[in-house]
Every structure is written in C-alpha cells, then in structure tokens.
Amino acid sequence: MNLLSTIPILRIFSVDKAYEFYRDFLGFTVAWEHRYEPALPLYASVKRGNIELHLSEHHGDASPGSTVFIPMQGIDELCRELNAKAYGYARPGIEEAGHGRTMQIADPFGNRLRFCELAP
C-alpha cells in the first residue's frame, strides 16, 4: 500500500468569492473545474506549490467551518506577500505556538487555513 497525500474538500457558497480569496488573494491557481451541467454546483481544484485544495458548492461534500493545517517554510515571506495585496477581508499576522509559528486565515465561508512553520 502507498498512501500518497490528502486533498481537503472545503465547502464554498459563491464561486466569485472563492476565487477572489483562493486565487486572487492567496495565489492559488485553478487546476480544473467540474459541473455535471452548466447550472449545477461547482467542484474545483486549486493549487499552490505542493498544496491542493478542492472547493465544492455541493452541500453534501463538506461542512463550513473546517480547519486545514498547512506545514510550510517561509511564513514571514507569505505573510508579507498577502498583506501587500491589501485584501479587504483579511490582514493576517503570525503567532507563536508551541509547535511553531502559525498564520491562520479564514475564507469567506468560515473555513480556516492554518499555515505553520514548524519549530526545529
């Protein structure tokens, strides 16, 4: 057996707000989109570096209010990059935690992304 990776599914309620946050603010790219028909809910993949997230408008896929833990290196650089964008709904900061330095950002749907530069 070979477990390869995890891909969290996050519930969204607006494609425009999701893309404004994940693509325009956080710098993810849209890898692909799927709808069973044009008027039906979106299921999409966004990626940045080695991180992939699935965004879903389907009510049964996920519950809003989830937290995704994202280990990383270069948290100061990411924090500066994001704050330089002057996004109207988030001004992230870095906090010291026992396991490392964290930066938590909530998306427009109540999901939280917790970026963490782990302590050595």
C-alpha positions as CSV (number, residue, x, y, z in Angstrom):
1,M,0.0,0.0,0.0
2,N,1.2,3.5,-0.8
3,L,-0.8,6.5,0.7
4,L,0.2,9.5,-1.4
5,S,-1.4,12.7,0.0
6,T,-4.5,14.3,1.4
7,I,-6.7,16.8,-0.5
8,P,-9.1,18.6,1.8
9,I,-12.5,19.5,0.4
10,L,-13.8,22.9,1.5
11,R,-17.4,24.0,1.2
12,I,-18.0,27.2,-0.7
13,F,-21.2,29.2,-1.4
14,S,-20.0,31.6,-4.1
15,V,-17.6,30.8,-6.9
16,D,-16.7,34.5,-7.3
17,K,-15.9,35.0,-3.6
18,A,-14.0,31.7,-3.5
19,Y,-11.8,32.7,-6.5
20,E,-11.3,36.2,-5.1
21,F,-9.9,34.6,-1.9
22,Y,-8.1,31.5,-3.1
23,R,-6.8,32.7,-6.5
24,D,-6.5,36.5,-6.2
25,F,-5.5,36.8,-2.5
26,L,-3.8,33.5,-1.6
27,G,-2.2,33.0,-5.0
28,F,-3.6,29.5,-5.8
29,T,-4.2,28.6,-9.4
30,V,-7.4,26.9,-10.6
31,A,-6.2,23.5,-11.8
32,W,-9.6,22.3,-13.0
33,E,-13.4,22.8,-12.7
34,H,-16.3,20.4,-12.9
35,R,-20.0,20.8,-13.2
36,Y,-22.4,18.0,-14.1
37,E,-24.4,20.6,-16.1
38,P,-23.9,24.4,-16.5
39,A,-26.4,25.4,-13.9
40,L,-25.3,22.9,-11.3
41,P,-22.8,23.4,-8.4
42,L,-19.1,23.8,-9.0
43,Y,-16.4,21.3,-7.8
44,A,-12.9,22.7,-8.5
45,S,-9.3,22.1,-7.6
46,V,-6.9,24.9,-6.7
47,K,-3.2,24.5,-6.2
48,R,-0.2,26.5,-4.9
49,G,3.1,24.7,-4.6
50,N,2.6,21.2,-3.2
51,I,-0.8,22.2,-1.7
52,E,-4.0,21.2,-3.4
53,L,-7.5,22.0,-2.1
54,H,-10.9,21.1,-3.6
55,L,-13.6,23.6,-3.4
56,S,-17.2,22.4,-3.6
57,E,-20.6,24.0,-3.8
58,H,-22.2,20.6,-3.3
59,H,-24.0,20.6,0.1
60,G,-23.0,17.0,1.0
61,D,-19.3,17.3,0.3
62,A,-18.1,19.2,3.4
63,S,-19.2,21.4,6.3
64,P,-18.3,25.0,6.6
65,G,-16.0,25.8,9.5
66,S,-13.3,23.3,8.8
67,T,-9.6,24.0,9.5
68,V,-6.8,22.9,7.2
69,F,-3.3,22.6,8.7
70,I,-0.6,23.5,6.1
71,P,3.0,22.9,7.2
72,M,5.3,25.3,5.3
73,Q,8.6,27.1,5.2
74,G,8.9,30.9,4.7
75,I,5.9,32.0,6.7
76,D,7.3,35.6,7.0
77,E,7.5,35.9,3.2
78,L,4.0,34.6,2.7
79,C,2.6,37.0,5.4
80,R,4.3,40.0,3.7
81,E,3.1,38.9,0.3
82,L,-0.5,38.6,1.5
83,N,-0.6,41.8,3.4
84,A,0.9,43.7,0.5
85,K,-2.2,42.8,-1.5
86,A,-4.4,44.9,0.9
87,Y,-7.2,42.4,0.7
88,G,-10.3,44.0,2.3
89,Y,-11.3,41.0,4.4
90,A,-8.0,39.8,6.0
91,R,-4.8,41.2,7.4
92,P,-3.0,38.0,8.5
93,G,-0.4,38.0,11.3
94,I,1.9,35.4,12.7
95,E,1.5,33.9,16.1
96,E,4.0,31.9,18.1
97,A,2.7,28.4,19.1
98,G,4.5,25.6,21.0
99,H,4.9,23.6,17.7
100,G,5.9,26.5,15.5
101,R,4.8,29.9,14.1
102,T,1.3,30.0,12.7
103,M,-0.8,32.3,10.5
104,Q,-4.5,31.5,10.4
105,I,-6.7,33.0,7.7
106,A,-10.5,32.4,7.4
107,D,-12.0,32.2,4.0
108,P,-15.4,33.9,3.2
109,F,-17.2,30.7,4.1
110,G,-15.9,30.1,7.6
111,N,-13.1,27.7,6.7
112,R,-9.7,28.3,8.2
113,L,-6.3,27.8,6.7
114,R,-3.7,27.4,9.3
115,F,-0.2,27.9,7.8
116,C,2.5,26.7,10.1
117,E,6.3,26.9,10.0
118,L,7.2,24.1,12.4
119,A,9.7,24.6,15.1
120,P,13.0,22.8,14.6
